[in-house]
Amino acid sequence: MNIAIIGTGYVGLVSGTCFAELGNDVICVDNNKEKIASLNKGVVPIYEPGLEELIRKNRRKNRLRFTSCIKEAVEKTKIIFIAVGTPPKLDGGADLRYIEQVSRDVARYMNNYKVVVEKSTVPVETNKWVKYIMRLNNHKIDFDVASNPEFLKEGSAISDFMNPDRVVLGVESERAKKLLLKLYKPLKAPIVVTNIQSAEIIKHASNSFLATKISFINSVANICEKVGADIEKVAEGMGLDKRIGSSFLNAGVGYGGSCFPKDVQAFVRIAERLGCRIDILKEVEKINKQQRKLIFSKIEKALWIINGKNIGVLGIAFKPNTDDIRSAPAIDIIKMLQGEGAKIRAYDPKAMEHAKKILPNVDFCKNSYDAARGADALVIMTEWDSFKKIDFAKMKKIMRHPIIIDARNMLDPKKMKKMGFNYTSVGRPGHEIL
Ligand SMILES: NC(=O)c1ccc[n+]([C@@H]2O[C@H](COP(=O)([O-])OP(=O)(O)OC[C@H]3O[C@@H](n4cnc5c(N)ncnc54)[C@H](O)[C@@H]3O)[C@@H](O)[C@H]2O)c1
C-alpha cells in the first residue's frame, strides 16, 4: 500500500520504517529540512535500537523515502498518517497547531480519495477539527479521517510496533476501516475497532493510567520508607496479582519523557473543557513533582550543604535506551542542584548531545568514572544497563566521598553498603544515609 507519514520524529520515523518493513511503499515527510537531508544521507537523527539498520534495509529496497515536499507525498499515497508533535501549551492543554497545519496542507494537495489518520496523541474530538479544516481547504475531494494512536515505547519502539499488545482503529466509514485493517493485518495483533472519539480517549486514558500506577507506587514507597518496609517486595507482592500486573510499579524519581507529563495534563484540560473532572490525575501530577523534591532532599541530607559540592550525575535520558531528554527528571534535579551552587559532572551513553543544548553549565564526561572523579556524591538518574556493570570498587576510589543517591533503585542496597558506600534509594529499608 502507498503510505505517507507526516512528521518524521520518534513516532513517524519508527512507524514509517516498520510499515516499509511490512512491504508497503512509504514516504516520510518532515518540514525540518535538515532532518530530511540527514536521513537522505543515511544519518539517523535519533537513537533508537535497531532503527538505523532497518532504515538502511528498506531504503535499499526502495520502499522508504524521505522528503520535505508534502505535496508529492499526499499526491502519491492513499493513507496519510499525521505524526507531528502535540506539545503542551502553558495551560497544559495540547498545542495542536502542527496538526492544523498538516490538515490544511493535506487538504490542499489531495488529488483523490485519502484516509487521513491521526497517529499523534490528541485530545478527544480533534478529529472533528481536522475534518473541519480539511473541508474548509478542499470541498471537492472525498476523504475520511481516522484515529490510530501509537503505543510504542522509546527504547523498544521497533519491537513494540511490530508486536503490539493491540492496534486501535477509530473509524467512521467502511472504506477507511477496510484499508486500515488490511494495512495492519500482517502484524497479527488484536485489533480494537471503534469510533474515532473512543480511539482518541483510549490513548489519553492509557497513558494517564500508567502514570497513575507510577505515582501510586511512589506514594506507597514513601510509606515503606517510614516503617522499614521494602517497596520492591511490596510491588512484587502486588504485581503477581494478575488484576494488577507488575509493570509500571517501579518506585523512583517519577515519570518523565515526552508523553506522560503532557498527556496527563492534556487529559485533565480536555476533561475540564468538556465540563468533566478527572481530579485523580491532578494528584498524580502533584505526586510526580514531589518525587523530584524527594530525591533532591535525599541529596541534601547526604551532603548537608550543597553549595560548592561536586556532584556526579549518571544518566540524563528520561529512561534507558533512548537519547530523548524531554521532561527528563535528571534535568530538573541538575537544575535544582545548580540552583543551590553545586558543580555537576554528568555522563549519559546517548543523550549528551541533546543535553548540552539545554544544560550549558554542566561538565559532560566521557564515561561514568570520569563523571564520578572527585565527586562528593553520585546520583543515578537513568538505569542504563551499562551503569549496572560499573566497577563500584574502582568508583569508590575515584570519588571524594563514597555517597550514592540512587533515584532509580538500580543497585542492590546490601551490596553497596557492604562495599562501604553511604547509599540511599527510594522506599527500600536499612540503608538510609545518616
Ligand atoms: N515519542 C513517543 O514515544 C510517542 C509514543 C506514542 C505517541 N507519541 C505521540 O506522537 C506524536 C509525535 O511524537 P514524537 O515524539 O514523534 O515527536 P517529535 O517531536 O520527535 O517529531 C515530530 C516531527 O514532526 C515534524 N513536524 C512538525 N510540524 C510539521 C509539519 N507541518 N509538516 C511536517 N512535519 C512537521 C517535526 O519537525 C518533528 O520532526 C506526539 O503527539 C506524541 O505525543 C509519541
Ligand as a Chemical Component Dictionary entry (heavy atoms), coordinates in Angstrom:
data_LIG
# 
_chem_comp.id                   LIG 
_chem_comp.type                 NON-POLYMER 
_chem_comp.pdbx_formal_charge   0 
_chem_comp.three_letter_code    LIG 
# 
loop_
_chem_comp_atom.comp_id 
_chem_comp_atom.atom_id 
_chem_comp_atom.alt_atom_id 
_chem_comp_atom.type_symbol 
_chem_comp_atom.charge 
_chem_comp_atom.model_Cartn_x 
_chem_comp_atom.model_Cartn_y 
_chem_comp_atom.model_Cartn_z 
_chem_comp_atom.pdbx_ordinal 
LIG N1  N1  N 0  7.718  9.659  21.403 1  
LIG C1  C1  C 0  6.940  8.670  21.820 2  
LIG O1  O1  O 0  7.384  7.739  22.498 3  
LIG C2  C2  C 0  5.486  8.634  21.466 4  
LIG C3  C3  C 0  4.753  7.456  21.632 5  
LIG C4  C4  C 0  3.407  7.453  21.273 6  
LIG C5  C5  C 0  2.805  8.599  20.775 7  
LIG N2  N2  N 1  3.535  9.734  20.641 8  
LIG C6  C6  C 0  2.876  10.917 20.083 9  
LIG O2  O2  O 0  3.245  11.027 18.712 10 
LIG C7  C7  C 0  3.367  12.394 18.323 11 
LIG C8  C8  C 0  4.752  12.665 17.786 12 
LIG O3  O3  O 0  5.680  12.448 18.814 13 
LIG P1  P1  P 0  7.257  12.373 18.536 14 
LIG O4  O4  O 0  7.900  12.002 19.819 15 
LIG O5  O5  O -1 7.493  11.533 17.322 16 
LIG O6  O6  O 0  7.543  13.907 18.193 17 
LIG P2  P2  P 0  8.850  14.537 17.531 18 
LIG O7  O7  O 0  8.935  15.904 18.043 19 
LIG O8  O8  O 0  10.011 13.606 17.706 20 
LIG O9  O9  O 0  8.526  14.562 15.976 21 
LIG C9  C9  C 0  7.573  15.388 15.391 22 
LIG C10 C10 C 0  8.056  15.753 13.995 23 
LIG O10 O10 O 0  7.036  16.450 13.300 24 
LIG C11 C11 C 0  7.663  17.420 12.473 25 
LIG N3  N3  N 0  6.669  18.424 12.047 26 
LIG C12 C12 C 0  6.079  19.392 12.791 27 
LIG N4  N4  N 0  5.244  20.121 12.030 28 
LIG C13 C13 C 0  5.293  19.598 10.788 29 
LIG C14 C14 C 0  4.645  19.898 9.568  30 
LIG N5  N5  N 0  3.773  20.901 9.485  31 
LIG N6  N6  N 0  4.934  19.165 8.480  32 
LIG C15 C15 C 0  5.805  18.157 8.553  33 
LIG N7  N7  N 0  6.460  17.802 9.697  34 
LIG C16 C16 C 0  6.196  18.519 10.791 35 
LIG C17 C17 C 0  8.778  17.956 13.341 36 
LIG O11 O11 O 0  9.751  18.618 12.581 37 
LIG C18 C18 C 0  9.275  16.682 14.000 38 
LIG O12 O12 O 0  10.327 16.085 13.273 39 
LIG C19 C19 C 0  3.023  13.200 19.591 40 
LIG O13 O13 O 0  1.649  13.508 19.566 41 
LIG C20 C20 C 0  3.300  12.227 20.714 42 
LIG O14 O14 O 0  2.540  12.501 21.873 43 
LIG C21 C21 C 0  4.856  9.780  20.954 44 
# 
loop_
_chem_comp_bond.comp_id 
_chem_comp_bond.atom_id_1 
_chem_comp_bond.atom_id_2 
_chem_comp_bond.value_order 
_chem_comp_bond.pdbx_ordinal 
LIG N1  C1  SING 1  
LIG C1  O1  DOUB 2  
LIG C1  C2  SING 3  
LIG C2  C3  SING 4  
LIG C2  C21 DOUB 5  
LIG C3  C4  DOUB 6  
LIG C4  C5  SING 7  
LIG C5  N2  DOUB 8  
LIG N2  C6  SING 9  
LIG N2  C21 SING 10 
LIG C6  O2  SING 11 
LIG C6  C20 SING 12 
LIG O2  C7  SING 13 
LIG C7  C8  SING 14 
LIG C7  C19 SING 15 
LIG C8  O3  SING 16 
LIG O3  P1  SING 17 
LIG P1  O4  DOUB 18 
LIG P1  O5  SING 19 
LIG P1  O6  SING 20 
LIG O6  P2  SING 21 
LIG P2  O7  DOUB 22 
LIG P2  O8  SING 23 
LIG P2  O9  SING 24 
LIG O9  C9  SING 25 
LIG C9  C10 SING 26 
LIG C10 O10 SING 27 
LIG C10 C18 SING 28 
LIG O10 C11 SING 29 
LIG C11 N3  SING 30 
LIG C11 C17 SING 31 
LIG N3  C12 SING 32 
LIG N3  C16 SING 33 
LIG C12 N4  DOUB 34 
LIG N4  C13 SING 35 
LIG C13 C14 SING 36 
LIG C13 C16 DOUB 37 
LIG C14 N5  SING 38 
LIG C14 N6  DOUB 39 
LIG N6  C15 SING 40 
LIG C15 N7  DOUB 41 
LIG N7  C16 SING 42 
LIG C17 O11 SING 43 
LIG C17 C18 SING 44 
LIG C18 O12 SING 45 
LIG C19 O13 SING 46 
LIG C19 C20 SING 47 
LIG C20 O14 SING 48 
# 
